[in-house]
Amino acid sequence: MFQYHQEEFTEQEKQVLQRFVTNIDRPVFALINLPEVVKGALFARYSRSAKSLRRLLLDEFVNDSETGIEAIALSLDDPMIGSKRAEDLYRRVFFEYGDDSVAQLGGAHLACEQASNLLTKVLEWGRLAAYLEQSTRYIRYDARLGDRYRYYTPPEIDDSRHKSAYRKHMERVFDEYSELVAMMIGVFEERHPRSESDSKMIYNSTIRAKACDTVRGLLPVATTSNVGIYGTGQAYEMALVRMQASPLAEVRQYGEMMLEELRKVIPSFLTRVDLPDRGVRWSEYLAGVRSELERHAENLGTPTDRSPYVQLTDWDPDGEEKVAAAALYAVSELPDDALQELVRSMSTAERAQVIAAMVGRRANRRHKPGRAMERTMYRFDVSCDIGAFRDLQRHRLMTIEWQKFSTRLGYDLPAEIEELGLGDRWTSLMDSSGELYEKIRSDLGAEVAQYVVPFA
């Protein structure tokens, strides 16, 4: 086994450290029982000190006369006490040692519930956070919350002449969804009877998932969902600034609730969000950019025909050569320009062999080739239903831009629904959704009209 230097600590120091680190004698350890703000401050100081993290924790955080152990340890009675006492310490370290990157060193888990599927896409837009969202495949969405199905009524519609029509339409949609899910569960149970070796729980879950997946196209964008987020202070700051700039009331109001709760756990990371000359000005900039771009786009027209589902619109003609050169770069001693020249002189078969070697023998989708694949670029324009979009947006590593949800591109009809002679019911709901969408869009704009659009 490799030999690492083992730092010496007194017995008293060991007793202190055991409260805050997972071990005191190995080069890899985790921090425990410390507020996020203290972890951020500690690592910010770490980058400017020759001391080990444990020694830094003892000398400059635990033994500091202004802070002391009680100022940074989590209280068993009130965990918030340690965070509150650590604020001044973090601010001092932030301004003395840090920049924006310091806000990457602490984070928080946030539960965001009863968010429309329009809001969930706003929440999941950032690249620097982790997201987990309720699945429309594995959960039935016909259970009511209080006296109403699980859909959101935006203030813009609630205060308009469309309120009654909107709610009547939503109730009809969820009634149909509930009936069809129950019907499809029966159909799939008949088509795929359970064998004696099948676990009842797994079998029921599989059948329910198949039924929900078949019918989920009826669900509107207004359908509410729960999203779990783990993000750094920087990720939350960026998200909240964007949310302040949104034209939708739901997004702005939800952002205010998020800021209030996050300030209970990582307040120092979010001091700039609502400062007039910082976060507010940033939000105004984003809103202004969107407004100007929309002005330039307002006379560009609307699509008259449905474009191909997937269309390659831009690519690098030298991409194959660049990927092959990049694949060889890390395992050779030649500079990049020399490798590119060598790859250009290869035959097509030779380049293919290099790329195949880089890809390797993938056993499943989690075996991903290295970063050489990022050396080139392909841009696809994808027209798909919202259910498919949700999977692409949340589960695939890509640079993605999307247009507003709309009924104007048509809809998909599941083969199982058509086979059972239920196509007319499906089509009727799609047509009804399209009509309501156009009425709301005409009065309240395309942003608000998105709530009506079905996943199909």
C-alpha positions in Angstrom: 0.0 0.0 0.0 1.2 3.5 -0.7 2.7 5.3 2.2 1.4 8.8 3.1 2.7 11.2 5.6 0.5 11.0 8.8 0.1 14.4 10.4 0.5 14.5 14.2 -2.2 15.9 16.4 -2.5 16.1 20.2 -5.1 14.0 21.9 -7.2 17.1 22.5 -7.0 18.0 18.8 -8.0 14.5 17.8 -11.1 14.7 20.0 -12.0 18.0 18.3 -11.3 16.7 14.7 -13.4 13.6 15.2 -16.4 15.9 15.4 -15.8 17.4 12.0 -13.9 14.9 9.8 -14.6 11.2 8.9 -11.0 10.2 9.8 -7.9 11.8 11.2 -5.1 9.7 9.7 -5.7 9.3 6.0 -5.2 11.7 3.0 -8.9 11.4 2.0 -11.7 12.4 4.3 -15.0 14.1 4.3 -16.3 17.1 6.4 -19.2 16.5 8.7 -21.2 18.4 11.3 -20.4 21.8 9.7 -22.7 24.3 8.2 -22.4 24.8 4.4 -21.2 28.3 4.9 -18.3 27.1 7.0 -17.3 24.5 4.5 -17.2 27.1 1.8 -15.1 29.5 4.0 -12.8 26.7 5.0 -12.1 25.6 1.4 -11.7 29.2 0.3 -9.0 29.7 2.9 -7.5 26.2 1.9 -6.5 27.5 -1.5 -4.3 30.2 0.0 -2.7 28.2 2.7 0.2 25.7 2.9 -1.6 24.0 5.9 -3.5 20.8 5.6 -7.3 21.1 5.9 -7.4 19.5 9.3 -4.7 21.9 10.6 -6.4 24.9 9.0 -9.7 23.9 10.7 -8.0 23.7 14.1 -5.8 26.8 13.9 -7.9 29.3 12.1 -11.5 28.2 12.5 -11.8 26.1 15.7 -9.3 28.0 17.8 -9.9 31.5 16.5 -10.8 33.7 19.4 -13.6 35.4 17.4 -15.3 32.2 16.4 -14.3 29.3 18.5 -15.7 25.8 18.4 -19.3 26.8 19.2 -19.4 29.2 16.3 -19.0 26.6 13.7 -20.3 23.4 15.2 -23.8 22.4 14.5 -25.9 22.6 17.6 -27.9 19.4 18.4 -30.8 21.6 19.6 -30.8 24.1 16.8 -28.6 23.3 13.7 -29.3 26.8 12.4 -27.3 28.4 15.3 -24.0 27.3 13.8 -24.9 28.7 10.4 -25.9 32.1 11.8 -22.7 32.5 13.8 -20.6 31.5 10.8 -22.0 34.2 8.5 -19.5 36.9 9.5 -16.7 34.4 9.2 -17.8 33.5 5.7 -18.1 37.1 4.5 -14.7 37.9 5.8 -13.1 34.9 4.0 -15.2 35.5 0.9 -14.0 39.1 0.5 -10.5 38.4 1.6 -9.8 35.3 -0.4 -12.6 34.5 -2.8 -14.3 35.4 -5.9 -17.4 33.9 -7.6 -15.8 30.4 -7.4 -16.1 30.5 -3.6 -19.9 30.2 -4.1 -19.2 26.7 -5.7 -17.9 25.4 -2.4 -21.2 25.1 -0.4 -24.6 23.9 -1.4 -28.1 22.8 -0.3 -30.7 20.2 -1.0 -34.0 21.9 -2.0 -37.4 20.3 -2.4 -39.6 22.1 -5.0 -43.1 20.8 -4.9 -46.3 21.5 -6.9 -44.4 23.1 -9.7 -45.9 23.0 -13.1 -44.0 21.2 -15.9 -43.3 24.7 -17.3 -41.6 25.7 -14.1 -39.7 22.4 -13.8 -37.9 23.1 -17.0 -36.9 26.5 -15.7 -35.6 24.9 -12.5 -33.6 22.3 -14.4 -32.1 24.7 -16.9 -28.8 25.2 -15.1 -25.7 23.0 -15.8 -24.2 23.3 -12.3 -26.7 21.4 -10.3 -28.3 17.9 -9.9 -32.0 17.4 -10.4 -34.5 14.6 -9.7 -38.0 14.9 -10.9 -41.2 12.9 -10.5 -41.6 10.5 -13.4 -44.8 10.6 -15.5 -43.9 7.0 -16.4 -44.0 5.5 -13.0 -46.6 7.6 -11.1 -50.3 8.0 -11.8 -51.3 11.6 -11.9 -55.0 11.2 -11.3 -54.8 11.4 -7.5 -56.2 14.8 -6.4 -54.5 17.4 -4.2 -57.3 18.6 -2.1 -60.4 19.1 -4.3 -58.6 19.4 -7.6 -56.5 17.3 -9.9 -52.7 17.9 -10.0 -52.6 20.9 -12.3 -51.6 24.5 -11.8 -53.7 27.5 -12.7 -51.4 30.5 -13.5 -52.4 33.9 -12.1 -52.5 35.3 -15.6 -55.4 32.9 -16.5 -57.0 33.0 -13.1 -57.5 36.7 -13.5 -58.8 36.5 -17.1 -62.0 35.6 -18.9 -60.5 32.2 -19.7 -60.5 31.0 -16.0 -63.7 28.9 -16.2 -62.9 27.4 -19.6 -59.4 26.5 -18.5 -60.5 24.7 -15.4 -63.3 22.9 -17.1 -60.8 21.7 -19.8 -58.3 20.6 -17.2 -60.9 18.6 -15.3 -61.9 16.9 -18.5 -58.3 16.1 -19.5 -57.6 14.5 -16.1 -60.9 12.6 -16.1 -59.9 11.1 -19.5 -56.4 10.4 -18.3 -57.7 8.6 -15.2 -60.1 6.4 -17.2 -57.5 5.5 -19.9 -54.8 4.6 -17.4 -57.1 2.3 -15.6 -58.2 0.8 -19.0 -54.6 0.3 -20.2 -53.6 -1.4 -17.0 -56.3 -4.0 -17.6 -55.2 -4.3 -21.3 -51.6 -4.9 -20.4 -52.4 -7.3 -17.6 -54.4 -9.4 -20.2 -51.6 -9.2 -22.8 -48.9 -10.0 -20.3 -50.2 -12.2 -17.5 -48.2 -12.6 -14.4 -46.2 -15.8 -14.1 -45.7 -17.6 -10.8 -42.0 -16.6 -10.8 -42.8 -12.9 -11.1 -42.7 -10.7 -8.0 -46.2 -9.2 -7.5 -44.8 -5.8 -6.7 -42.4 -5.7 -9.7 -45.1 -7.0 -12.0 -47.7 -4.4 -10.9 -45.1 -1.7 -11.1 -44.1 -2.7 -14.7 -47.7 -2.9 -15.8 -48.5 0.5 -14.3 -45.4 2.0 -15.9 -46.4 0.7 -19.3 -50.0 2.1 -18.9 -48.8 5.5 -17.6 -46.2 5.8 -20.4 -48.9 5.1 -23.0 -51.4 7.6 -21.7 -49.1 10.4 -20.4 -49.4 12.3 -23.7 -52.7 13.6 -22.4 -51.2 15.4 -19.5 -50.9 19.1 -19.9 -47.8 21.3 -19.3 -49.8 22.6 -16.3 -49.4 19.2 -14.6 -47.7 19.7 -11.3 -44.6 17.8 -10.3 -42.0 17.6 -7.5 -38.4 18.4 -8.2 -35.4 17.7 -5.9 -32.4 19.9 -6.4 -28.9 19.7 -5.1 -26.9 22.8 -6.1 -24.1 25.1 -5.1 -24.6 28.6 -4.0 -23.5 29.8 -7.4 -26.0 27.5 -9.2 -28.8 28.8 -7.1 -27.8 32.4 -7.5 -27.8 32.0 -11.3 -31.2 30.2 -11.2 -32.8 32.9 -9.0 -31.6 35.7 -11.1 -33.0 34.1 -14.2 -36.3 33.4 -12.5 -36.6 37.1 -11.5 -36.4 37.9 -15.2 -39.2 35.5 -16.3 -42.3 36.9 -17.9 -44.4 34.2 -16.0 -45.8 35.0 -12.6 -45.4 31.4 -11.4 -41.7 31.4 -12.0 -41.1 34.8 -10.3 -43.2 33.9 -7.3 -41.6 30.5 -6.9 -38.2 32.1 -7.1 -39.1 34.3 -4.2 -40.1 31.3 -2.1 -36.8 29.5 -3.0 -34.7 32.5 -2.0 -36.5 32.7 1.4 -35.8 29.1 2.2 -32.2 29.0 0.8 -31.4 32.0 3.0 -32.2 29.8 6.0 -29.3 27.5 5.1 -26.8 29.2 2.8 -27.6 33.0 3.1 -24.2 34.4 2.4 -24.1 32.6 -1.0 -27.2 34.6 -2.0 -26.6 38.1 -0.8 -26.4 39.6 -4.3 -29.7 38.1 -5.7 -32.0 40.9 -4.8 -29.5 43.8 -4.4 -30.6 46.6 -6.8 -27.2 47.1 -8.3 -26.3 43.4 -8.6 -28.9 40.6 -9.0 -31.8 42.9 -9.8 -29.8 44.7 -12.5 -28.7 41.3 -13.9 -32.3 40.2 -14.1 -33.3 43.4 -15.8 -30.5 42.8 -18.3 -31.8 39.3 -19.1 -35.4 40.5 -19.4 -34.2 43.3 -21.8 -32.3 40.9 -24.0 -35.3 38.6 -24.3 -37.6 41.5 -25.1 -35.4 42.8 -27.8 -34.9 39.4 -29.4 -38.7 38.8 -29.3 -39.2 42.1 -31.1 -36.8 41.0 -33.8 -38.6 37.6 -34.1 -42.2 38.8 -34.1 -42.5 39.1 -37.9 -40.5 35.9 -38.9 -43.7 33.9 -39.4 -44.8 30.5 -38.2 -44.2 27.0 -39.6 -46.6 26.0 -42.3 -45.5 22.3 -42.6 -44.2 19.9 -40.0 -40.4 19.6 -40.5 -38.6 16.3 -40.3 -38.6 14.9 -36.7 -34.8 15.1 -36.5 -32.8 17.3 -38.9 -29.0 17.8 -38.9 -28.7 21.5 -39.5 -25.0 22.2 -38.9 -21.8 20.1 -38.6 -18.0 20.3 -38.9 -16.9 18.7 -42.2 -13.5 18.0 -40.6 -15.0 16.6 -37.4 -13.9 13.0 -37.9 -10.3 14.1 -38.4 -10.4 16.3 -35.3 -11.9 13.6 -33.1 -9.3 11.1 -34.2 -6.4 13.6 -33.5 -7.9 14.4 -30.1 -8.2 10.8 -29.3 -4.5 10.3 -30.0 -3.3 13.5 -28.2 -3.4 12.2 -24.6 -1.6 8.9 -25.5 1.1 10.4 -27.7 3.9 13.0 -27.3 3.2 14.9 -30.5 1.6 18.4 -30.5 -1.9 18.9 -31.8 -1.1 20.4 -35.2 1.2 17.4 -36.0 -1.4 14.9 -35.0 -4.0 16.6 -37.2 -1.6 16.5 -40.1 -1.0 12.8 -39.5 -4.7 12.0 -39.2 -5.4 13.8 -42.5 -2.9 11.6 -44.3 -4.6 8.4 -42.9 -7.1 6.4 -45.0 -10.7 6.4 -44.0 -10.3 2.9 -42.6 -7.4 3.9 -40.5 -9.2 6.9 -39.0 -12.2 4.6 -38.3 -9.9 2.2 -36.4 -8.6 5.1 -34.2 -12.2 6.3 -33.5 -13.3 2.7 -32.8 -10.4 2.2 -30.4 -11.5 5.4 -28.5 -15.1 4.3 -28.3 -14.0 0.8 -27.0 -16.2 -2.1 -26.3 -19.2 -0.4 -24.7 -21.4 -2.8 -22.7 -24.1 -0.3 -21.9 -25.1 3.3 -22.3 -23.1 4.3 -19.2 -19.8 3.4 -20.9 -19.1 6.8 -22.5 -16.2 7.7 -24.7 -13.8 10.4 -23.6 -13.7 14.1 -24.2 -12.1 13.7 -27.6 -15.8 13.4 -28.8 -16.2 17.1 -27.8 -13.6 18.2 -30.3 -16.3 18.5 -33.0 -19.9 19.8 -33.2 -23.2 18.6 -34.6 -26.4 20.6 -34.3 -29.7 18.9 -34.6 -33.2 20.4 -34.8 -35.6 18.0 -33.1 -39.3 18.1 -33.3 -40.8 15.8 -30.7 -43.6 15.4 -28.2 -43.1 17.0 -24.8 -42.6 13.6 -23.1 -39.6 12.8 -25.2 -38.3 16.4 -24.8 -38.4 16.0 -21.0 -36.1 12.9 -21.3 -33.7 14.6 -23.6 -33.6 17.8 -21.5 -33.0 16.1 -18.1 -31.1 13.0 -18.9 -28.7 13.8 -21.7 -25.4 15.8 -21.6 -25.8 18.4 -24.3 -26.1 22.1 -25.0 -29.8 22.4 -25.6 -32.1 25.3 -26.5 -35.8 24.9 -26.9 -38.7 26.9 -28.2 -42.0 27.5 -26.4 -44.3 24.6 -26.0 -47.1 24.8 -28.7 -50.0 22.8 -30.2 -49.1 24.1 -33.7 -46.8 21.2 -34.6 -49.5 18.6 -34.3 -49.5 15.7 -31.8 -48.6 12.0 -31.5 -51.2 9.2 -31.2 -49.9 6.1 -29.3 -50.3 2.9 -31.4 -52.0 1.1 -28.4 -54.7 3.8 -28.2 -55.4 3.5 -31.9 -55.5 -0.3 -31.8 -58.1 -0.2 -29.1 -60.4 2.1 -31.1 -59.8 5.0 -28.7 -58.2 7.3 -31.2 -61.3 9.5 -31.4 -61.2 10.3 -27.7 -57.5 11.1 -27.9 -58.0 13.3 -31.0 -61.0 15.1 -29.4 -58.8 16.1 -26.4 -55.9 17.2 -28.6 -58.2 19.4 -30.8 -59.9 20.9 -27.7 -56.4 21.7 -26.3 -55.4 23.3 -29.5 -58.5 25.5 -29.6 -58.0 26.7 -26.0 -54.3 27.2 -26.6 -55.1 29.6 -29.5 -57.7 31.6 -27.5 -55.4 32.0 -24.6 -52.4 32.8 -26.8 -54.4 35.5 -28.6 -55.4 37.2 -25.4 -52.5 36.5 -23.0 -49.6 35.6 -25.2 -47.6 32.5 -26.2 -45.8 32.2 -22.8 -49.0 31.7 -20.8 -50.7 29.6 -23.4 -48.0 26.9 -22.9 -49.8 25.7 -19.7 -52.6 24.2 -21.9 -50.3 22.2 -24.3 -50.5 18.3 -23.9 -47.4 16.2 -23.5 -48.3 14.6 -26.9 
